[in-house]
Amino acid sequence: MKGATGDSHVIRGVLLYVIQIVLKVDSYIVSREIYIGLDFIKSLDRTMSNGFVPFLEIACVSYEGSLFGVHIKCDSASEQIINSELSFGFHETPGSLKALAVSGAGKYLICGGMDEYIRVFDLTKRRSLGEMSGHTGCVTTLEFVGEKFVISASEDGTMIIWKVQGWQKLHILGGHKGPVNDFAIHPSGKLCLSVSKDNTLKIWNLVHGRCAFTRRLKGPAQKVAWHQKEDYYLLVVGNEVQIYNSVGNNECSGKASLSTRVNQACFVDIGAAEGAPGVQQGVVYVAIISDDNTLQFVTESGARVGPCHDLSRSLEGSRPRDMSCCSLRDLKDLADLEMREYMEGEGDAVVIVSSSGTLVVLSVRRLCEGGEEEEGKEADDLLAHARLASFSIPSGPRITAVVAYNPTSFIGSGAVGSQKREQHEHLELVTDTGGDETAAPEGAGVQREKKLKRKKPSADAATDKNAPAKSEGVKSKQKKKKV
């Protein structure tokens, strides 16, 4: 089809003109029909352009109830090797959106917030699949478990396990006496940690759908996260990040105390930076952003690595609101030699979003290694050597949550990613319900937990053959006595 690329640019420009001038609205807040048309034209442009390599996909939600997607691509033929553009954006609900998640294969996107509904989108077909309802409070956290299940948490104190096939409610995890702030799923997909305003940390057995352990905390934790390879998890409690080793006595291995509130913390892979001065090998690293516009890295013991990085210039003066990390290791196999050399030794990238709609993508390896300022950059732009991409969403929406994923392999890279995918393919949750896909009554998790505590160990019950006969004997005696 000759001249298709040029024609698509013309159509794209006309549509943008109609949206911005005739309809008098911003180009990113459009109806679903116009949004799909724009995305089709963008996809057409990408297919017809040469040298395009998928790099990173970013999705975020806002306080105003809008949903956005930012597409970051590699193009060695352009002046900037890594370019970013808005892939979609539309207003979804008049209420605030607080949480979102993307499935491992990058097919589904779900989001939820103040109106208590969970909205489902098919990213491959670019269309809405509908809504799920089950909570009676604001949805606070969402996460996929492989490709088969979704878990949601709410301010109503419950967590719900949903089945992706048919988007049906499978089981309710009840037990918290206050709003659930956050939860994190173990890499195996069989365990889950949850934290609540009731000052407790709960460990859930997702296979049996019950609470396995409850721990009282000194204060409410806002965030919780598992390490994807090691046996570590972290808690964010006010101005402090606590790192725990789940092996052994489950003791706190280190703490990092900051002067202001911690907005987000996550485990990161520093890549080839392990050989840099001051960086130790075989150590777990955590990235932390806080209200004082800083980003810093600490080890499992709480020791800080390198200086605090000022984000004020990169985020255009706004405070960091949320952070997501994504592996860049899969990009080492790029066909383009220049891009392969450019991405050599990369570990994770951190995507930080501000409260005014600005996002920045930073290389963890380059931040840990340090480096000289790039030519042509301002002297006070100290993060220039580590910045991979940046983007500002028009009209500055107040971003509340962000998720970043590698379009080639979201679950992981190399042998670890393959192992996780294989585990999740055969994972079945709440198997003791006999495959019942209907929801358990509210509070069933608490009742089940108390009932299981009164039971004898299952091994004894299975081997005690006299138990059923004894029970029948008691029933017959009672019956004769009554007669």
Number of C-alpha atoms within 10 A of each C-alpha: 4 6 7 12 16 11 12 16 15 12 13 19 13 11 17 17 14 14 19 15 12 10 11 10 12 14 23 23 21 20 13 17 9 16 19 17 14 21 17 16 16 18 13 15 18 16 11 11 11 10 14 17 18 17 20 25 21 23 22 26 29 25 19 17 22 22 23 21 21 22 18 23 20 20 21 16 11 11 8 11 15 20 17 19 15 20 20 22 24 19 17 19 17 12 16 20 30 23 26 28 24 23 21 20 16 20 15 21 19 22 27 30 25 21 17 21 21 21 19 21 18 15 14 9 10 17 14 15 14 12 14 17 12 17 21 15 18 22 29 25 24 24 22 24 25 23 19 18 23 22 23 28 28 27 22 19 22 26 27 21 25 26 20 17 9 7 16 17 22 23 27 26 26 24 20 25 14 17 20 29 22 22 26 23 23 17 20 16 21 20 18 21 21 24 28 26 19 18 17 20 23 19 19 21 19 21 16 16 25 23 22 14 12 16 11 11 14 9 13 20 25 20 23 25 22 23 19 20 11 13 14 20 23 25 24 25 20 17 15 17 25 20 26 20 17 15 10 6 8 12 11 16 16 17 20 20 14 16 10 15 16 24 21 23 25 24 25 23 24 25 20 17 22 17 11 14 11 12 16 14 11 7 14 19 22 23 21 22 28 21 18 17 22 18 20 19 25 21 21 23 17 18 13 15 17 16 13 14 15 18 23 16 13 21 23 14 14 18 22 27 24 22 24 22 24 23 24 24 21 19 23 17 13 15 11 16 12 13 19 14 12 13 18 15 16 22 22 19 28 21 23 28 29 28 21 23 23 24 28 20 24 22 24 25 22 24 23 23 18 18 13 10 16 14 9 7 12 10 10 10 15 21 23 22 18 22 18 20 20 21 19 20 19 14 12 13 21 21 28 23 25 25 22 25 26 23 18 16 20 20 23 22 18 10 9 13 15 14 14 18 19 12 15 20 12 9 18 16 22 19 13 10 15 7 11 13 15 13 16 17 12 14 15 17 23 15 14 14 17 11 10 12 9 8 9 9 10 9 8 9 13 9 9 9 10 9 12 10 10 11 10 10 12 10 11 12 11 10 10 8 7 7 6
